């Protein structure tokens, strides 16, 4: 299925120009258990509805960004640039 995905830098483009890298997950703490690491690496929520996802505009500006998309309809609810972690520039 094809749809338009708005790049934060280039505007709406066909989804074929982008690479999908999965839903946004939460990293485990500093000393994770084997179970926490396994869940982080292998398991996803795979919701039917709004989901935050990682995308890259591979055939455009090359930027990585976050998109909130309804997985039932492919309607894009919003896009944003990822926040820089504290202490990094």
C-alpha positions, 0 to 999 in steps of 0.5 A: 500500500502506498501513502504520502509520508511528510518528511520534516525537511522535504515535505510530503513524499511517497512512502517508497522514498523512506526506510521503516525501522520499527516502532519506538521502544524504551531501552532497558536500564543500565544493568538489564536482566537477560529477560529485559534485554530479550524483550527489548531486542525481540518483542514489539507491541505491534498495536492496531492503531496509533504507533510511534515509529522510526523512519529515514528519508533514504532517497531524499535528505537522509534524515532520521525522524519519528512519525506517529502513524495509525497502523490500521489506515496508514494515516500519518498523525504527525512527524518530529525530529528525535530529541538529543539525549541530555549531555550530548550535542 
